[in-house]
Amino acid sequence: MAAATPERVRMNLRKNDTVQVITGRDAGKQGKVLKILREKNRVIVQGVGFTKKHTRPNPQRNIKGGIAEREAPIHASNVMIMCGECNKRTRIGQPEFYSLLLTAVMGMIVMAASNDLITIFLGLELMSLALYVLVGFRRGQLESNEAALKYFLLGAFASGWCSPRS
């Protein structure tokens, strides 16, 4: 049986972002993101999560022996981004989600308030265009992309078949 590979989670962190550790032995500490390891869902934060590395002296490479401390990667779920203005922990939202949801609701309202078939058709199209994008909103997941494409093709054929003809 093959070993399961961990699912990559979309990280909205970038290099030089100020973050705060929310769990673990360094909870409450703040620092800048030095490096992002996307394939392991980990980040290296300045001044957080020190580990000791023992090195053997090597005179040929001019390396002194001893114990060196360096930052170790911590899981991305253990940090939260800090707001630059108010210096509080914040969540990174996706504002296009709410505008798309509002557009879909507006299409539903237009359909409910219509008096003739052309207005129902326009409200249906407004609602369905926003819903096509919302279905495929999680671009990193294959199922979401497949569902969005199928829904778009189904809607395109249906609207072409139902469109008012002169």
C-alpha positions, 0 to 999 in steps of 0.5 A: 500500500502506497504512502498517502501524500499530504494534500497541499493547502493554498497558503496566502502568506508571502515572504516578508509578511509579519506573522504571529505564532498561535500555537506551540512552544513559541505561541505569541511570538511575532516575526517576519516570514523568511522562507515558504516551503509550499510543498510541505505547508511550512514557513520559516519565521524570523526568531521563532522555532529555534533548533540546535544543530551540532556540527563537527569541526572540519579544518579542510573546509574551515568549519568550526565545530560546535552547536549552531542555532537556527530557525526551523520550519513550522506548519503554516496553520500555526501562524496568523498574519498580522495587520500592518495598520492595527498590529492585530491578527487578521484573517486573509479573506477572499473578497471576490467570493462575497461580490459573486454571491451578491451578484447571484442573489441579485439575479435571483431577486430580478427573477422573483420581481419580473413580470415578463419572460425576458426579465426572468431570462436575464435574471437567470443568466445573471444568477448562473454566471455568478454561480459558474464562478462560485462552483469553480472557486477553489481552483486548486481542487480538481473536482471544483474545476471539473464541476465548474466546466460541466456546469458551464457547458450545461448552462451554455447549452440550456441558455442557447436552447431557451433563449428568446427567438425573434 
